[in-house]
Structures are given as structure tokens and as C-alpha cells.
């Protein structure tokens, strides 16, 4: 309802497509700016308190937005500013909000259905909200829509306030905001599966952002009433709910790659119809299928990123995913709005559909991972004997491991070690190397640096069961 109200209010304040598209940019830009620190905060502080604080902030901003609108004092730039402030609270909350899912799920196999159920809930709201907003705007005005949005935060605040979250106990030294952010970037850099997901999702979302940015002027062309815009979003939301149901059956039959490629192609076809057809009801029918395709894409992307991130860095990885997601929307919305202003909304949508269709080809260059790795901690390292006091801040720390290797297996061993270094760097190593001894030909020495003793201690809690396969291969070549 908030999204419909803000977009429709902007169309009444100005007729410039760029300003209308900037509503999407104002909504997405805070995620681009705040995602990384928000993810670090979500992994360091109590997630319940963080969510509660951001919900109260959004309640205040939503209330100001409602009062200013009802008072008739709204301007385009003030609307963009308040939209940005409201989205900033969402940006700070979202990584922690997404990261609590595994805390609420007791069985690993229940995570994917739970995420799908959340998608159904979200898209059911998306189906009802826009249509309801269109009716309320037509009957009571945009200010009433903003009032209801402000009141809705009270329900969320009451639920979070009553949530008895079990605090996690750890003997590891706490991470700093800067150190946690560096660890997140390092983890993603040395995780090929996550990098592939970010590339695939970022490309699709960049081109798909044209639909969200230009749907208000398209709706204005098809119908002068706010009900038309509400109908388009309502049909999209209903299709999204159906898509979430279809996804559960499709995932049992088809691979992740096949599902994503089919949904991408379908979404491209829907944008073509939105750009070329002139009947509101016909466009509503096609946008219904667009909602189904969009939910399939977002559900698969969300599930894959959840399964690729262990608990210690989950909120941060999700924050980087949101950074790419919302950054693609923010940049894309501005670009497509600029293109619409200098050409037309229909032309911009056609070019975006060609881009989405081209994204299908990425399956050959950067295929998505079809299986979820086991990310339970596997702490088998020998703890070093400490004879002097070492503070967590002291560093750097040098770690060495000796290997005795058969001469005929050296090539295979070094190949395996090059894969193993990715795990070392991902979990905290700032430098890494493998050396051979000129006096003892079979002796090889692995060494790596860790920035601090506290970070080295945290390394013990970052090695996973999935990493064991690579380590077993390394050790299979040793004498």
C-alpha cells in the first residue's frame, strides 16, 4: 500500500517520468548504502533488539509521511526524502530479519519450504495491498493509505517485543563492526557459489527494474484512475502467490538452473506485452504470469543464498545479496527512467526485455549450484598450547602446517592446495603460501597470516563439514 501511495502521489505532484522512477531509486538506495554495515550489525548485536529499533524508526517516519500528506505540504523532493528514510529503516533491518529464519527452523530440510511459505505470505500481501490501496486512494485519499501503513508497524512491534529469543553463548572474542565487514567481503570473495548467485541475480534484477520503475506511467496510460495501478499490482501479486505454489512442484521435477531459466524467459516475454499492449485487462492477464515468474526467481535466489551462508556470517552475506539486489534496482530505475524521459516508457521496457532474455544465456557461463552444502561447524583443529597471555587484538598471527608428500603425487597435491587456500582465505587468512624444503625434498610447508589472535580463534568456528571433502583430498596425498 505504501509503494502504491508513494508512486501515485508522485504522479500527481509531477508529470516527469524521471521523478516517478526516482521513487524506486529512493526505496532501493538505502540498501545500497547501508547493506554492508547492516549485515555486520545483524551478526554482532542481538537481532531481536535491532529489528525492534528499526520498526520503531519506520513507525515514526511513516507517521510523518501521513501527517505531511494530509496537511497538503508534500513536494516531490520531500516525498523522495521520506521514502528514503523509511527505506533506510528497512535496509538496516532486512539482513537480520532474513537471518533469523534458520533460528526458527529446527530441521534443515524445512528451511526451503519455510522460505517458500514466507514468499507466499509476502506475495499474498502484495496481491491484496495494491488493490486495497487503489480503493482507499479513490475513496479516502492517499493520506489515509499512509495512515494505515503507519498503524501496521504496531502489529509487528508487538510480535517482536514478545519474541523470547534465546541468546547464543560463545567464548569467542566479539567482532568489531569494521572487522566483521571485512570478514563478510572476504567470505564472499572466496566463495564461488555466492559470487555466481550475485552475478545472476544482479543481471536479472537490473533489467527487471524497468517494470517497477515505469509501471506507474504505464498504468496512467492505460487508466486515469489509481484503481488501474492497483489492479496491475494486484494481478501481479496473485500471480506471485500461484508462482510460489508452482515452485514447490517444479523444484521436485526440474533442476535449479532449468527453473530459473524458464522463469527468466517468461518474465522477459511479459515485459514485452506490457510495453506493446493497450488494454488494461489484457495487460493484467499477462502481468499475472509475470508475478508467478518473479516469485519463482526471487524464491530460488533467496533459498540458494540462505543455503550457501553459515550462521556466523549469514546476515552479512544476505546483506551483500541485498546490496546487489537493491543496488541493481536503484541504478536500473534511474537509468530506465532517464531512457523513458528521452525516448518513451514503452521503448525503455522493450530494451529491458531484451536484456532479461539475454540473461538466460548466463546459465552456460555461470551455472547456479544445485545442491546445498553442509555448513555445520567441523572444529577439528588442534588448539595451540599457550604459555603467555595473548589478547584478542594482538597480531598478526602466523600459522604453519607441515606436509610430507610422495614425489609422484606432488602435482595433484599442489592442485588440491590451491583449492584449499580459498577456504583459508575465506575464513580469515590475509596472506597464504605453500613452500617446499630444499634440504628435505618431500617436505612442504603451508603458511598463512591472520590479522589478530581473536580472528584466528574465530577460524576454528568457521570450518564446515562441506570443507572436509577438500581437506580430505589434500591429506590423501600425504605420507
TORBADREN-452834 format. One record per residue (C-alpha): residue number from 0; residue in three letters; x, y, z. Coordinates in Angstrom, 2 decimals, decimal comma, padded with zeros to 5 digits. Layout:
TORBADREN-452834
NUM|ALA|X|Y|Z .
...
This chain:
TORBADREN-452834
0|UNK|000,00|000,00|000,00 .
1|UNK|002,86|002,35|000,86 .
2|UNK|004,52|001,72|-002,53 .
3|UNK|001,30|002,37|-004,45 .
4|UNK|000,55|005,50|-002,43 .
5|UNK|004,03|007,00|-002,90 .
6|UNK|004,18|006,22|-006,63 .
7|UNK|000,66|007,54|-007,27 .
8|UNK|001,26|010,64|-005,16 .
9|UNK|004,35|011,43|-007,24 .
10|UNK|002,29|011,24|-010,46 .
11|UNK|000,00|013,92|-009,01 .
12|UNK|002,93|016,13|-007,95 .
13|UNK|004,81|015,96|-011,28 .
14|UNK|004,43|014,51|-014,76 .
15|UNK|008,17|013,93|-015,31 .
16|UNK|008,95|010,19|-015,70 .
17|UNK|012,37|010,67|-014,06 .
18|UNK|010,85|011,82|-010,77 .
19|UNK|008,38|008,94|-010,83 .
20|UNK|011,20|006,45|-011,45 .
21|UNK|013,25|008,04|-008,63 .
22|UNK|010,64|006,76|-006,16 .
23|UNK|012,08|003,29|-006,82 .
24|UNK|015,61|004,67|-006,50 .
25|UNK|014,77|006,31|-003,14 .
26|UNK|013,36|002,99|-001,94 .
27|UNK|016,35|000,95|-003,10 .
28|UNK|019,30|003,31|-002,50 .
29|UNK|019,42|002,84|001,32 .
30|UNK|020,01|-000,87|000,78 .
31|UNK|022,92|000,01|-001,49 .
32|UNK|024,42|002,39|001,10 .
33|UNK|023,62|000,59|004,36 .
34|UNK|023,61|-003,09|003,42 .
35|UNK|027,17|-003,96|004,48 .
36|UNK|027,13|-002,26|007,90 .
37|UNK|023,58|-003,53|008,47 .
38|UNK|024,70|-007,10|007,83 .
39|UNK|027,66|-006,74|010,19 .
40|UNK|025,44|-005,27|012,89 .
41|UNK|022,94|-008,12|012,36 .
42|UNK|025,66|-010,70|013,07 .
43|UNK|027,15|-008,84|016,06 .
44|UNK|024,21|-007,47|018,09 .
45|UNK|021,01|-009,08|019,35 .
46|UNK|018,87|-009,41|016,20 .
47|UNK|015,65|-009,01|018,18 .
48|UNK|016,67|-005,62|019,57 .
49|UNK|017,88|-004,47|016,16 .
50|UNK|014,57|-005,36|014,50 .
51|UNK|012,58|-003,72|017,29 .
52|UNK|014,56|-000,47|017,00 .
53|UNK|014,22|-000,23|013,22 .
54|UNK|010,48|-000,96|013,37 .
55|UNK|010,01|001,97|015,80 .
56|UNK|012,02|004,22|013,45 .
57|UNK|009,85|003,26|010,49 .
58|UNK|006,69|003,88|012,55 .
59|UNK|007,86|007,45|013,22 .
60|UNK|008,79|008,16|009,58 .
61|UNK|005,54|006,65|008,27 .
62|UNK|003,58|008,84|010,69 .
63|UNK|005,38|011,99|009,48 .
64|UNK|004,69|010,99|005,88 .
65|UNK|000,97|010,62|006,63 .
66|UNK|000,71|013,95|008,50 .
67|UNK|002,57|015,96|005,81 .
68|UNK|000,45|014,43|003,03 .
69|UNK|-002,84|015,09|004,80 .
70|UNK|-001,72|018,68|005,54 .
71|UNK|-001,13|019,24|001,81 .
72|UNK|002,54|020,21|002,34 .
73|UNK|004,11|017,45|000,25 .
74|UNK|006,63|018,22|-002,51 .
75|UNK|008,44|015,82|-004,89 .
76|UNK|011,77|016,14|-003,06 .
77|UNK|010,18|015,82|000,39 .
78|UNK|008,39|012,66|-000,77 .
79|UNK|011,69|011,25|-002,04 .
80|UNK|013,40|012,14|001,26 .
81|UNK|010,75|010,49|003,44 .
82|UNK|010,67|007,45|001,16 .
83|UNK|014,45|007,20|001,54 .
84|UNK|014,21|007,50|005,37 .
85|UNK|011,52|004,81|005,55 .
86|UNK|013,56|002,51|003,34 .
87|UNK|016,67|003,17|005,47 .
88|UNK|014,96|001,52|008,43 .
89|UNK|014,04|-001,43|006,24 .
90|UNK|017,63|-001,64|004,96 .
91|UNK|019,05|-001,81|008,50 .
92|UNK|016,50|-004,44|009,49 .
93|UNK|016,40|-006,71|006,44 .
94|UNK|019,65|-008,71|006,87 .
95|UNK|018,82|-009,55|010,49 .
96|UNK|015,18|-010,27|009,57 .
97|UNK|016,23|-012,75|006,87 .
98|UNK|018,93|-014,30|009,06 .
99|UNK|016,51|-015,30|011,84 .
100|UNK|014,82|-017,92|009,62 .
101|UNK|017,27|-020,73|010,44 .
102|UNK|016,84|-019,87|014,15 .
103|UNK|013,11|-020,60|013,85 .
104|UNK|013,54|-023,84|011,86 .
105|UNK|014,61|-026,96|013,75 .
106|UNK|015,17|-029,23|010,71 .
107|UNK|017,43|-028,36|007,77 .
108|UNK|015,00|-029,85|005,24 .
109|UNK|012,27|-027,48|006,46 .
110|UNK|014,21|-024,34|005,52 .
111|UNK|013,26|-024,26|001,83 .
112|UNK|009,50|-024,81|002,46 .
113|UNK|009,63|-022,17|005,21 .
114|UNK|011,20|-019,65|002,86 .
115|UNK|008,59|-020,52|000,23 .
116|UNK|005,83|-020,05|002,81 .
117|UNK|007,28|-016,65|003,65 .
118|UNK|007,22|-015,86|-000,07 .
119|UNK|003,53|-016,83|-000,24 .
120|UNK|002,77|-014,62|002,77 .
121|UNK|004,67|-011,70|001,28 .
122|UNK|003,10|-012,04|-002,13 .
123|UNK|-000,38|-012,54|-000,69 .
124|UNK|000,12|-009,14|000,95 .
125|UNK|001,41|-007,84|-002,38 .
126|UNK|-001,77|-009,15|-004,04 .
127|UNK|-004,19|-007,63|-001,53 .
128|UNK|-002,31|-004,43|-000,64 .
129|UNK|-002,12|-002,66|-004,03 .
130|UNK|-005,76|-003,31|-004,90 .
131|UNK|-006,85|-002,19|-001,44 .
132|UNK|-004,63|000,89|-001,75 .
133|UNK|-006,26|001,76|-005,08 .
134|UNK|-009,71|001,61|-003,47 .
135|UNK|-008,66|003,63|-000,40 .
136|UNK|-006,94|006,30|-002,52 .
137|UNK|-010,05|006,62|-004,70 .
138|UNK|-012,40|006,82|-001,68 .
139|UNK|-010,40|008,48|001,13 .
140|UNK|-007,21|009,83|-000,46 .
141|UNK|-003,52|008,95|-000,36 .
142|UNK|-003,13|010,27|003,20 .
143|UNK|-005,43|007,52|004,52 .
144|UNK|-003,21|004,90|002,88 .
145|UNK|-000,15|006,32|004,65 .
146|UNK|-002,01|006,33|007,98 .
147|UNK|-002,85|002,64|007,65 .
148|UNK|000,77|001,90|006,77 .
149|UNK|001,93|003,66|009,96 .
150|UNK|-000,58|001,74|012,09 .
151|UNK|000,58|-001,58|010,62 .
152|UNK|004,01|-001,21|012,28 .
153|UNK|002,35|-001,51|015,70 .
154|UNK|001,43|-005,13|014,96 .
155|UNK|004,99|-006,05|014,02 .
156|UNK|006,41|-004,23|017,05 .
157|UNK|004,10|-006,14|019,39 .
158|UNK|005,14|-009,51|017,93 .
159|UNK|008,89|-008,78|018,07 .
160|UNK|008,61|-007,36|021,60 .
161|UNK|007,01|-010,62|022,73 .
162|UNK|009,55|-012,90|020,99 .
163|UNK|011,67|-014,77|023,56 .
164|UNK|014,86|-015,21|021,56 .
165|UNK|017,47|-017,48|023,09 .
166|UNK|020,79|-015,60|023,20 .
167|UNK|023,72|-017,53|021,74 .
168|UNK|026,59|-018,20|024,11 .
169|UNK|030,14|-018,12|022,78 .
170|UNK|033,61|-017,93|024,26 .
171|UNK|035,00|-016,28|021,15 .
172|UNK|036,01|-012,60|021,32 .
173|UNK|033,37|-010,27|019,84 .
174|UNK|033,90|-008,89|016,35 .
175|UNK|034,16|-005,18|015,63 .
176|UNK|031,99|-003,51|013,00 .
177|UNK|034,95|-002,91|010,70 .
178|UNK|036,38|-006,40|011,19 .
179|UNK|033,00|-008,03|010,63 .
180|UNK|032,51|-006,08|007,40 .
181|UNK|035,95|-007,07|006,09 .
182|UNK|035,22|-010,71|007,00 .
183|UNK|031,97|-010,56|005,02 .
184|UNK|033,61|-009,19|001,88 .
185|UNK|036,42|-011,75|002,22 .
186|UNK|033,95|-014,61|002,64 .
187|UNK|032,00|-013,68|-000,49 .
188|UNK|035,21|-013,08|-002,48 .
189|UNK|036,40|-016,64|-001,81 .
190|UNK|033,01|-018,35|-002,19 .
191|UNK|032,45|-019,14|-005,91 .
192|UNK|028,85|-020,27|-005,40 .
193|UNK|027,84|-016,98|-003,77 .
194|UNK|029,66|-014,90|-006,40 .
195|UNK|027,79|-016,76|-009,16 .
196|UNK|024,46|-016,15|-007,46 .
197|UNK|025,20|-012,42|-007,09 .
198|UNK|026,10|-012,15|-010,78 .
199|UNK|022,99|-013,98|-011,98 .
200|UNK|020,54|-012,19|-009,67 .
201|UNK|022,11|-008,75|-010,24 .
202|UNK|021,83|-009,01|-014,02 .
203|UNK|018,20|-010,15|-013,96 .
204|UNK|017,13|-007,55|-011,39 .
205|UNK|018,88|-004,68|-013,22 .
206|UNK|016,83|-005,26|-016,37 .
207|UNK|013,65|-006,21|-014,46 .
208|UNK|013,77|-002,92|-012,51 .
209|UNK|012,39|-001,20|-015,62 .
210|UNK|008,98|-002,74|-014,92 .
211|UNK|008,84|-001,42|-011,33 .
212|UNK|010,18|002,00|-012,33 .
213|UNK|007,87|002,53|-015,31 .
214|UNK|004,68|000,73|-014,25 .
215|UNK|003,07|003,93|-012,80 .
216|UNK|003,25|005,86|-016,12 .
217|UNK|002,18|002,70|-017,99 .
218|UNK|-000,81|002,42|-015,63 .
219|UNK|-001,54|006,12|-016,18 .
220|UNK|-001,59|005,46|-019,93 .
221|UNK|-003,97|002,51|-019,54 .
222|UNK|-006,24|004,10|-016,91 .
223|UNK|-006,51|007,56|-015,35 .
224|UNK|-007,71|006,07|-012,06 .
225|UNK|-005,47|004,80|-009,24 .
226|UNK|-007,58|001,64|-009,40 .
227|UNK|-005,83|000,73|-012,65 .
228|UNK|-002,41|000,81|-010,98 .
229|UNK|-003,80|-001,14|-008,04 .
230|UNK|-005,28|-003,74|-010,39 .
231|UNK|-001,96|-004,25|-012,18 .
232|UNK|-000,11|-004,77|-008,90 .
233|UNK|-002,95|-006,88|-007,54 .
234|UNK|-002,87|-009,26|-010,52 .
235|UNK|000,91|-009,36|-010,22 .
236|UNK|000,61|-010,30|-006,55 .
237|UNK|-001,99|-013,03|-007,17 .
238|UNK|000,29|-014,47|-009,85 .
239|UNK|003,15|-014,34|-007,35 .
240|UNK|001,18|-016,46|-004,87 .
241|UNK|000,41|-019,02|-007,59 .
242|UNK|004,08|-018,98|-008,61 .
243|UNK|005,15|-019,85|-005,05 .
244|UNK|002,83|-022,88|-005,09 .
245|UNK|004,01|-023,99|-008,54 .
246|UNK|007,65|-023,62|-007,48 .
247|UNK|007,38|-026,36|-004,86 .
248|UNK|006,30|-028,89|-007,51 .
249|UNK|008,73|-027,61|-010,14 .
250|UNK|011,73|-027,96|-007,82 .
251|UNK|010,89|-031,65|-007,32 .
252|UNK|010,97|-032,30|-011,07 .
253|UNK|013,42|-029,82|-012,59 .
254|UNK|016,89|-028,57|-011,69 .
255|UNK|017,50|-025,14|-010,17 .
256|UNK|019,01|-023,98|-013,46 .
257|UNK|016,02|-025,10|-015,51 .
258|UNK|013,55|-023,37|-013,17 .
259|UNK|015,50|-020,08|-013,15 .
260|UNK|015,97|-020,05|-016,93 .
261|UNK|012,28|-020,73|-017,61 .
262|UNK|011,16|-018,01|-015,18 .
263|UNK|013,64|-015,52|-016,68 .
264|UNK|012,39|-016,13|-020,22 .
265|UNK|008,76|-015,85|-019,08 .
266|UNK|009,40|-012,54|-017,32 .
267|UNK|011,06|-011,12|-020,46 .
268|UNK|008,01|-012,10|-022,52 .
269|UNK|005,66|-010,43|-020,01 .
270|UNK|007,55|-007,12|-020,19 .
271|UNK|007,20|-007,16|-024,00 .
272|UNK|003,41|-007,46|-023,67 .
273|UNK|003,26|-004,66|-021,06 .
274|UNK|005,18|-002,40|-023,45 .
275|UNK|003,11|-003,14|-026,57 .
276|UNK|-000,49|-003,80|-025,48 .
277|UNK|-003,04|-001,03|-024,79 .
278|UNK|-005,87|-002,80|-022,94 .
279|UNK|-005,75|-002,66|-019,13 .
280|UNK|-007,46|-006,01|-018,65 .
281|UNK|-005,30|-007,81|-021,21 .
282|UNK|-002,15|-006,40|-019,59 .
283|UNK|-003,50|-007,54|-016,20 .
284|UNK|-003,76|-011,11|-017,51 .
285|UNK|-000,18|-011,12|-018,77 .
286|UNK|001,21|-009,41|-015,67 .
287|UNK|-000,39|-012,21|-013,65 .
288|UNK|002,13|-014,59|-015,27 .
289|UNK|004,86|-012,01|-014,62 .
290|UNK|004,08|-012,23|-010,91 .
291|UNK|004,42|-016,02|-011,00 .
292|UNK|007,78|-015,80|-012,81 .
293|UNK|009,06|-013,12|-010,45 .
294|UNK|008,24|-015,15|-007,34 .
295|UNK|009,96|-018,21|-008,78 .
296|UNK|013,11|-016,18|-009,45 .
297|UNK|013,17|-014,44|-006,07 .
298|UNK|012,34|-017,61|-004,11 .
299|UNK|015,10|-019,60|-005,80 .
300|UNK|017,66|-016,83|-005,35 .
301|UNK|016,70|-016,35|-001,67 .
302|UNK|016,83|-020,09|-000,95 .
303|UNK|020,21|-020,55|-002,65 .
304|UNK|021,85|-017,66|-000,80 .
305|UNK|020,47|-018,92|002,54 .
306|UNK|021,90|-022,39|001,96 .
307|UNK|025,33|-021,07|000,94 .
308|UNK|025,93|-018,95|004,07 .
309|UNK|026,84|-020,42|007,50 .
310|UNK|025,31|-018,93|010,62 .
311|UNK|028,33|-016,84|011,71 .
312|UNK|028,23|-014,75|008,52 .
313|UNK|024,64|-015,28|007,32 .
314|UNK|023,31|-011,77|007,98 .
315|UNK|026,37|-010,27|006,27 .
316|UNK|026,09|-012,49|003,18 .
317|UNK|022,38|-011,68|002,99 .
318|UNK|023,29|-008,00|003,31 .
319|UNK|025,65|-008,25|000,33 .
320|UNK|022,90|-010,06|-001,58 .
321|UNK|020,50|-007,21|-000,70 .
322|UNK|023,21|-004,72|-001,69 .
323|UNK|023,37|-006,26|-005,16 .
324|UNK|019,58|-006,67|-005,33 .
325|UNK|018,63|-003,16|-004,27 .
326|UNK|021,67|-001,57|-005,95 .
327|UNK|020,56|-003,11|-009,23 .
328|UNK|017,06|-001,69|-008,69 .
329|UNK|018,36|001,75|-007,69 .
330|UNK|020,76|002,08|-010,61 .
331|UNK|018,40|000,37|-013,05 .
332|UNK|015,40|002,51|-012,08 .
333|UNK|017,34|005,73|-012,62 .
334|UNK|018,70|004,54|-015,99 .
335|UNK|015,33|003,27|-017,26 .
336|UNK|013,59|006,43|-016,02 .
337|UNK|016,17|008,55|-017,87 .
338|UNK|015,65|006,43|-021,01 .
339|UNK|011,86|006,81|-020,76 .
340|UNK|012,16|010,58|-020,43 .
341|UNK|014,32|010,85|-023,56 .
342|UNK|012,51|008,19|-025,60 .
343|UNK|009,37|006,61|-024,13 .
344|UNK|008,39|004,19|-021,37 .
345|UNK|007,42|001,57|-023,98 .
346|UNK|010,81|001,78|-025,71 .
347|UNK|012,68|001,50|-022,41 .
348|UNK|010,63|-001,56|-021,45 .
349|UNK|011,34|-003,24|-024,79 .
350|UNK|015,10|-002,80|-024,36 .
351|UNK|014,90|-004,13|-020,80 .
352|UNK|013,05|-007,24|-022,04 .
353|UNK|015,88|-007,95|-024,50 .
354|UNK|018,36|-007,70|-021,62 .
355|UNK|016,39|-010,11|-019,43 .
356|UNK|016,14|-012,59|-022,30 .
357|UNK|019,93|-012,40|-022,73 .
358|UNK|020,32|-013,31|-019,03 .
359|UNK|019,12|-016,82|-019,89 .
360|UNK|022,48|-017,39|-021,63 .
361|UNK|024,31|-016,88|-018,31 .
362|UNK|023,45|-020,47|-017,37 .
363|UNK|026,26|-021,58|-019,70 .
364|UNK|028,84|-019,15|-018,32 .
365|UNK|027,92|-019,12|-014,62 .
366|UNK|025,70|-022,08|-013,64 .
367|UNK|023,98|-021,98|-010,25 .
368|UNK|024,75|-024,55|-007,58 .
369|UNK|022,05|-027,21|-007,44 .
370|UNK|022,94|-028,77|-004,07 .
371|UNK|023,15|-027,23|-000,60 .
372|UNK|026,47|-027,75|001,22 .
373|UNK|026,50|-028,94|004,83 .
374|UNK|027,57|-025,83|006,75 .
375|UNK|027,66|-027,26|010,27 .
376|UNK|030,88|-026,37|012,10 .
377|UNK|033,58|-029,04|011,99 .
378|UNK|036,17|-027,88|014,51 .
379|UNK|038,93|-030,49|014,40 .
380|UNK|041,98|-028,24|014,55 .
381|UNK|044,46|-028,84|017,32 .
382|UNK|044,29|-025,96|019,77 .
383|UNK|047,74|-024,41|020,30 .
384|UNK|049,28|-024,58|023,76 .
385|UNK|049,59|-021,04|025,12 .
386|UNK|052,34|-020,29|027,66 .
387|UNK|051,97|-016,49|027,64 .
388|UNK|048,95|-014,21|027,79 .
389|UNK|047,69|-013,23|024,32 .
390|UNK|045,00|-010,59|023,89 .
391|UNK|042,44|-010,93|021,05 .
392|UNK|043,72|-007,70|019,47 .
393|UNK|047,33|-008,88|019,14 .
394|UNK|048,54|-009,80|015,69 .
395|UNK|049,23|-010,70|013,04 .
396|UNK|049,34|-014,44|013,75 .
397|UNK|051,43|-016,84|011,67 .
398|UNK|050,05|-020,37|011,23 .
399|UNK|052,15|-023,14|009,63 .
400|UNK|051,31|-026,73|008,67 .
401|UNK|053,89|-029,30|007,52 .
402|UNK|053,10|-031,99|004,91 .
403|UNK|055,26|-034,93|003,79 .
404|UNK|054,31|-035,75|000,18 .
405|UNK|055,22|-038,61|-002,15 .
406|UNK|057,21|-037,21|-005,11 .
407|UNK|054,86|-038,75|-007,68 .
408|UNK|051,85|-037,02|-006,04 .
409|UNK|053,27|-033,50|-005,79 .
410|UNK|051,37|-032,13|-008,80 .
411|UNK|048,00|-033,39|-007,53 .
412|UNK|048,83|-032,19|-004,02 .
413|UNK|049,59|-028,64|-005,19 .
414|UNK|046,40|-028,56|-007,25 .
415|UNK|044,39|-029,56|-004,17 .
416|UNK|046,22|-026,98|-002,03 .
417|UNK|045,30|-024,20|-004,45 .
418|UNK|041,65|-025,09|-003,83 .
419|UNK|042,31|-025,37|-000,09 .
420|UNK|043,76|-021,85|000,04 .
421|UNK|040,34|-020,47|-000,84 .
422|UNK|038,97|-021,88|002,42 .
423|UNK|041,90|-020,48|004,42 .
424|UNK|041,45|-017,00|002,91 .
425|UNK|037,65|-017,15|003,18 .
426|UNK|037,83|-017,95|006,91 .
427|UNK|040,35|-015,26|007,84 .
428|UNK|043,79|-015,61|006,22 .
429|UNK|045,13|-012,33|004,83 .
430|UNK|048,15|-013,99|003,18 .
431|UNK|048,75|-017,59|002,15 .
432|UNK|051,58|-019,61|000,61 .
433|UNK|052,86|-023,16|000,03 .
434|UNK|056,64|-023,79|000,03 .
435|UNK|058,97|-026,78|-000,44 .
436|UNK|062,10|-027,59|001,54 .
437|UNK|065,35|-027,66|-000,47 .
438|UNK|067,01|-029,93|002,11 .
439|UNK|064,12|-032,38|002,54 .
440|UNK|062,51|-032,89|-000,92 .
441|UNK|059,30|-034,50|000,39 .
442|UNK|058,58|-031,73|002,92 .
443|UNK|056,11|-028,93|002,09 .
444|UNK|055,16|-026,06|004,36 .
445|UNK|051,81|-024,25|004,23 .
446|UNK|051,78|-020,87|005,93 .
447|UNK|049,19|-018,16|006,31 .
448|UNK|048,76|-014,92|008,22 .
449|UNK|045,69|-013,93|010,23 .
450|UNK|045,25|-010,30|011,28 .
451|UNK|044,72|-010,94|015,00 .
452|UNK|044,64|-013,68|017,63 .
453|UNK|040,89|-013,17|018,05 .
454|UNK|040,34|-013,68|014,32 .
455|UNK|042,47|-016,85|014,48 .
456|UNK|040,31|-018,19|017,32 .
457|UNK|037,21|-017,48|015,24 .
458|UNK|038,73|-019,51|012,38 .
459|UNK|038,14|-022,65|014,44 .
460|UNK|034,39|-022,00|014,33 .
461|UNK|034,29|-021,29|010,58 .
462|UNK|035,50|-024,58|009,10 .
463|UNK|032,45|-026,56|007,92 .
464|UNK|031,57|-030,16|007,19 .
465|UNK|031,42|-029,27|003,48 .
466|UNK|035,06|-028,10|003,65 .
467|UNK|036,11|-031,51|004,94 .
468|UNK|035,96|-033,00|001,43 .
469|UNK|038,65|-030,64|000,18 .
470|UNK|040,80|-031,21|003,25 .
471|UNK|040,44|-034,99|002,91 .
472|UNK|041,69|-034,72|-000,65 .
473|UNK|044,72|-032,73|000,47 .
474|UNK|045,52|-035,25|003,19 .
475|UNK|045,10|-038,19|000,80 .
476|UNK|048,42|-037,24|-000,83 .
477|UNK|050,40|-037,10|002,41 .
478|UNK|052,81|-039,62|003,85 .
